[in-house]
Each structure stands twice: as C-alpha cells, then as structure tokens.
Amino acid sequence: MLVGVKLALGYPKTEILQIYSSVAHFGHGYCGLQAASCGYFAVSPTGLTWPQAALIAGLGAGTTMTGLDLPQARLFVGEQWA
C-alpha cells in the first residue's frame, strides 16, 4: 500500500496506468498491452475494436490460469462466438 501512495503522490494517474499497461501480464507470455494486442488479435493497441480492447482489459490477474485458447474461454467476435 505504501508503494501505491508513493506512486500516487509522484505521478499523474494517466502515467501510472501507462506504466502498468506496459508491464502487466496478459497470459501466454504476453507482457504489456502492445504484446497482448499483437499476440491475440495481430493489431496494435490503437487498432483494437472496442470488444477486443474490453477483452484484453478484462484479462487481468490470473490470465495464465485461463488463457484465451482454453475451451471455457471462448471469444465473442462480432455476432458470433469464435
């Protein structure tokens, strides 16, 4: 908690989010938002659709336990399940 307080006092929230998104783990060995968006959808983060961005944002902690290639983690794309 002390680290969080120091970060909040020393950096603006947008910069904290940028730092976190560049080092967070998104499963399958993807570290950072750039790697995750390229790995899962073959596009840069700026090229993600809203559903794709929401899916990556929702991966969060524990992604290594429930990767997107497992049967229970089916991906909704457009109007159909992939």
C-alpha positions as CSV (number, residue, x, y, z in Angstrom):
1,M,0.0,0.0,0.0
2,L,2.9,2.3,0.7
3,V,4.2,1.9,-2.8
4,G,0.7,2.8,-4.2
5,V,0.7,6.0,-2.1
6,K,4.2,7.0,-3.2
7,L,3.2,6.4,-6.9
8,A,0.0,8.4,-6.5
9,L,1.9,11.3,-5.0
10,G,4.7,11.2,-7.5
11,Y,3.0,10.5,-10.9
12,P,-0.3,11.5,-12.5
13,K,-2.8,8.7,-12.9
14,T,-2.5,8.5,-16.6
15,E,1.2,7.9,-16.3
16,I,0.7,5.2,-13.7
17,L,-1.8,3.5,-16.0
18,Q,0.7,3.7,-18.9
19,I,3.5,2.3,-16.8
20,Y,1.3,-0.6,-15.6
21,S,-0.1,-1.4,-19.0
22,S,3.5,-1.7,-20.4
23,V,4.5,-4.4,-17.8
24,A,1.3,-6.2,-16.9
25,H,0.9,-9.9,-17.8
26,F,-1.9,-10.8,-20.2
27,G,-1.3,-14.5,-20.4
28,H,0.5,-16.7,-22.9
29,G,3.8,-14.9,-22.1
30,Y,2.4,-11.5,-23.3
31,C,3.9,-8.8,-21.2
32,G,2.4,-5.4,-21.9
33,L,-0.5,-4.1,-23.8
34,Q,1.4,-3.9,-27.1
35,A,2.4,-7.6,-26.9
36,A,-1.1,-8.7,-25.9
37,S,-2.9,-6.9,-28.7
38,C,-0.4,-8.1,-31.3
39,G,-0.4,-11.6,-29.9
40,Y,-4.2,-12.1,-29.5
41,F,-5.5,-10.0,-32.4
42,A,-2.5,-9.2,-34.7
43,V,-3.1,-5.4,-34.4
44,S,-1.5,-2.6,-32.4
45,P,-3.4,-1.3,-29.4
46,T,-4.7,1.6,-31.5
47,G,-6.2,-0.8,-34.0
48,L,-8.2,-2.8,-31.4
49,T,-12.0,-2.8,-31.7
50,W,-14.0,-2.0,-28.5
51,P,-14.8,-5.6,-27.9
52,Q,-11.2,-6.7,-28.4
53,A,-10.0,-3.9,-26.0
54,A,-12.6,-4.9,-23.4
55,L,-11.5,-8.5,-23.6
56,I,-7.8,-7.6,-23.0
57,A,-8.7,-5.2,-20.2
58,G,-10.7,-7.9,-18.6
59,L,-7.9,-10.5,-18.6
60,G,-6.2,-9.1,-15.5
61,A,-4.5,-11.2,-12.9
62,G,-4.7,-15.0,-13.2
63,T,-4.7,-15.0,-17.0
64,T,-2.1,-17.7,-17.0
65,M,-4.7,-20.0,-15.5
66,T,-7.4,-19.2,-18.0
67,G,-5.7,-18.4,-21.3
68,L,-7.8,-17.5,-24.4
69,D,-7.1,-20.8,-26.1
70,L,-8.8,-22.9,-23.4
71,P,-12.3,-24.3,-24.3
72,Q,-14.0,-22.4,-21.4
73,A,-12.6,-19.1,-22.6
74,R,-14.4,-18.7,-25.9
75,L,-14.1,-15.4,-27.7
76,F,-17.1,-13.4,-28.9
77,V,-16.3,-11.8,-32.2
78,G,-18.9,-9.6,-33.9
79,E,-22.1,-11.5,-34.0
80,Q,-20.8,-15.0,-33.3
81,W,-18.6,-17.0,-30.9
82,A,-15.2,-18.0,-32.3
